């Protein structure tokens, strides 16, 4: 699919989109979301959603990152609207985040008044510096330099509890994910927005949204051979969890339509 680079972000605009997805990836891997998350984002675009993916460089100031990605998203959206690339009708806007991208969407929804119909939070992660940056504890950087993210993990949860305004949320946790902290987030959001918050536990791990290789285009020949069978099986296994994730995301985006 044809990605466009607009104002520091990456954009997919299908014909007659039915909604807009603002995507934020994980720390470090979120610097090139149109590459690392290409399969999932292109699947959403093929289903009729315009995708605006805003990359970011990870720093200790997560408030500043949230402000920057929101400003760039709004600039990109204004440019698309000025070119009539999204049509004339109102389009719902959804946030989609993975790992640190979840925290950024939660900060955006807490610090700013934004037009969001809902947020999808995949493998939410809110660790302190000493765990988020592997060498910080090894070299004792945290006590020496007093390093911590802004806001801290505790302050982030307090902020979500008091100020987060996006009512409809889907939390996605993967079964084999030791980095996930969704169980810390769920008891904050559920009482805040009763019957508007759902959680899905899916097969996979923290890297499930990021396929480790390109989508294998395996076309069988005139005769279906054992090699063709192996190729089909390999493709099915590699993308089984990712397809399940895609189906759950699309079902939540458009619950009226069965996928």
C-alpha positions in Angstrom: 0.0 0.0 0.0 1.1 3.6 -0.6 2.3 5.3 2.6 2.6 9.0 2.6 5.0 11.0 4.8 3.2 14.1 6.0 4.5 16.5 8.6 6.7 13.9 10.2 4.1 11.2 10.3 3.1 8.2 8.1 -0.4 8.1 6.6 -2.6 5.6 4.8 -5.8 6.9 3.3 -8.2 4.4 1.7 -11.0 5.5 -0.5 -14.0 6.7 1.5 -12.7 6.0 4.9 -15.1 5.2 7.7 -12.9 6.2 10.6 -9.4 7.5 11.6 -6.9 5.5 13.6 -4.1 7.4 15.4 -1.3 4.9 16.0 1.5 5.1 18.5 4.0 2.3 18.8 6.4 1.1 21.5 9.6 2.7 22.7 12.4 2.5 20.1 10.3 0.4 17.7 7.9 3.3 17.4 10.4 5.4 15.5 9.4 3.7 12.2 5.8 2.5 12.7 5.1 2.2 8.9 7.7 -0.5 8.8 7.6 -2.3 12.2 3.8 -2.3 12.4 3.2 -2.4 8.7 1.1 -5.6 8.5 -1.4 -4.6 11.2 -1.8 -1.0 10.1 -2.2 -1.9 6.4 -4.9 -4.4 7.4 -6.8 -1.7 9.2 -6.5 0.5 6.1 -7.7 -2.3 3.9 -10.7 -2.5 6.2 -11.6 1.1 5.5 -9.8 3.1 8.2 -7.4 6.0 7.5 -4.2 5.4 9.5 -2.1 8.2 10.9 1.0 6.8 12.6 3.2 9.4 14.4 6.7 8.2 15.2 8.6 9.5 18.3 12.0 9.3 19.9 11.9 8.0 23.5 13.1 10.4 26.2 12.5 10.7 29.9 9.8 13.4 29.4 6.8 11.4 28.3 4.5 14.5 28.8 6.5 16.3 26.1 6.3 13.2 23.8 2.6 13.1 24.2 2.2 16.8 23.4 4.5 16.4 20.3 2.7 13.4 18.8 -0.7 15.0 19.4 0.4 18.3 17.7 1.8 16.4 14.7 -1.4 14.3 14.5 -3.6 17.4 14.5 -1.3 19.0 11.9 -1.5 15.9 9.6 -5.3 15.7 10.1 -5.7 19.4 9.1 -3.6 18.9 6.0 -5.6 15.8 4.9 -8.8 17.7 5.5 -7.5 20.7 3.5 -6.8 18.3 0.6 -10.2 16.7 1.0 -8.4 13.4 1.3 -10.9 12.1 4.0 -14.1 13.3 2.4 -16.7 15.7 3.8 -18.5 13.7 6.5 -17.6 13.3 10.1 -15.1 10.5 10.8 -14.7 9.0 14.3 -11.2 9.1 15.6 -9.7 6.2 17.6 -6.4 5.9 19.4 -4.4 2.7 18.9 -1.3 2.1 21.0 1.2 -0.6 21.7 3.3 -0.8 24.9 4.6 2.7 25.6 2.2 4.0 22.9 -0.6 3.0 25.3 0.8 5.3 28.0 1.1 8.2 25.5 -2.6 7.8 24.5 -3.6 7.7 28.1 -1.6 10.9 28.8 -3.1 12.6 25.7 -6.6 11.6 27.0 -5.8 12.9 30.5 -3.9 16.2 29.7 -5.8 17.4 26.6 -9.4 17.8 25.5 -9.3 15.5 22.4 -12.0 14.2 20.0 -11.7 10.4 20.6 -14.4 7.9 20.2 -12.2 5.3 22.0 -8.8 3.9 22.6 -7.3 0.5 21.9 -4.5 -0.3 24.3 -2.3 -3.3 23.4 0.2 -4.6 25.9 0.1 -1.6 28.1 3.5 -0.8 29.7 4.3 1.8 32.4 7.6 0.6 34.0 10.1 2.9 35.7 13.4 3.7 34.2 15.3 0.9 36.0 13.2 -1.7 34.3 12.4 0.0 31.0 16.0 0.7 30.2 18.0 -2.6 30.8 21.4 -1.1 31.5 20.1 1.5 34.0 20.0 -0.9 36.9 23.2 -2.7 35.8 25.2 0.5 35.9 23.3 2.0 38.9 22.3 5.0 36.9 18.9 5.5 38.6 20.2 6.2 42.2 23.3 8.1 40.9 21.5 10.4 38.5 18.0 10.3 39.9 16.5 9.3 36.5 12.8 8.7 36.2 10.2 9.2 33.5 7.9 12.2 33.7 5.3 11.5 34.8 6.5 8.6 36.9 4.6 5.3 36.8 2.7 6.2 40.0 1.9 9.7 38.8 0.7 8.3 35.5 -1.9 6.1 37.2 -3.0 8.9 39.5 -3.4 11.2 36.4 -5.5 8.5 34.6 -7.6 8.1 37.7 -8.4 11.8 38.0 -8.3 13.2 34.5 -8.6 10.6 31.7 -11.6 11.4 29.6 -11.8 8.9 26.8 -14.8 6.7 27.8 -14.7 3.7 25.5 -11.5 1.5 25.8 -10.4 -1.9 24.7 -7.4 -3.3 26.7 -5.6 -6.2 25.0 -3.3 -8.4 27.0 -1.2 -11.2 25.4 -1.0 -14.5 27.3 2.8 -14.9 27.1 3.7 -11.2 27.9 5.8 -10.6 31.0 6.0 -6.9 30.3 2.3 -6.3 30.2 0.7 -4.2 33.1 -2.9 -4.2 31.9 -4.0 -5.6 35.3 -2.9 -2.3 36.9 -4.9 -0.3 34.4 -8.2 -2.2 34.3 -9.3 -1.5 37.9 -8.7 2.2 37.3 -10.7 2.4 34.0 -13.6 0.1 34.8 -15.1 2.1 37.8 -14.5 5.3 35.9 -16.4 4.2 32.8 -18.8 1.4 33.8 -19.7 -0.9 30.9 -17.5 1.1 28.5 -14.2 -0.7 29.2 -13.5 -4.3 27.9 -10.4 -6.5 28.1 -9.4 -9.3 25.8 -6.7 -11.8 26.6 -5.3 -13.1 23.3 -2.7 -15.7 22.3 0.8 -14.2 21.7 3.5 -12.2 23.4 4.6 -8.6 23.7 5.9 -8.5 20.1 2.8 -10.1 18.5 1.8 -6.8 16.9 5.2 -6.7 15.2 5.6 -9.6 12.7 9.3 -10.7 12.6 9.3 -11.0 8.9 7.3 -9.9 5.8 4.0 -11.5 5.0 4.9 -14.6 3.0 3.1 -14.7 -0.3 2.9 -18.4 -0.9 1.0 -19.3 -4.1 0.6 -23.0 -4.8 1.3 -24.3 -8.3 -0.9 -26.2 -10.6 -0.4 -29.3 -8.4 -0.6 -29.0 -4.6 2.7 -30.6 -3.4 3.9 -31.4 0.1 6.1 -28.3 -0.2 3.1 -26.2 -0.8 1.4 -27.7 2.3 4.5 -26.8 4.4 4.5 -23.3 3.0 0.8 -22.8 3.8 1.2 -24.2 7.3 4.2 -21.9 8.0 2.3 -18.8 6.9 -0.7 -19.8 9.0 1.4 -20.4 12.1 3.4 -17.2 11.8 0.4 -15.0 11.3 -2.2 -16.9 13.4 -1.9 -14.7 16.5 -1.5 -11.5 14.4 -4.7 -12.3 12.5 -6.5 -13.0 15.8 -5.4 -9.6 17.0 -6.5 -7.9 13.8 -9.9 -9.5 14.0 -10.4 -8.4 17.6 -9.4 -4.8 16.8 -11.7 -4.6 13.8 -14.6 -6.2 15.7 -14.2 -3.5 18.5 -13.9 -0.7 15.9 -17.1 -1.8 14.2 -19.1 -4.1 16.5 -22.2 -3.9 14.3 -20.4 -5.7 11.5 -19.3 -9.3 12.0 -15.8 -10.0 10.7 
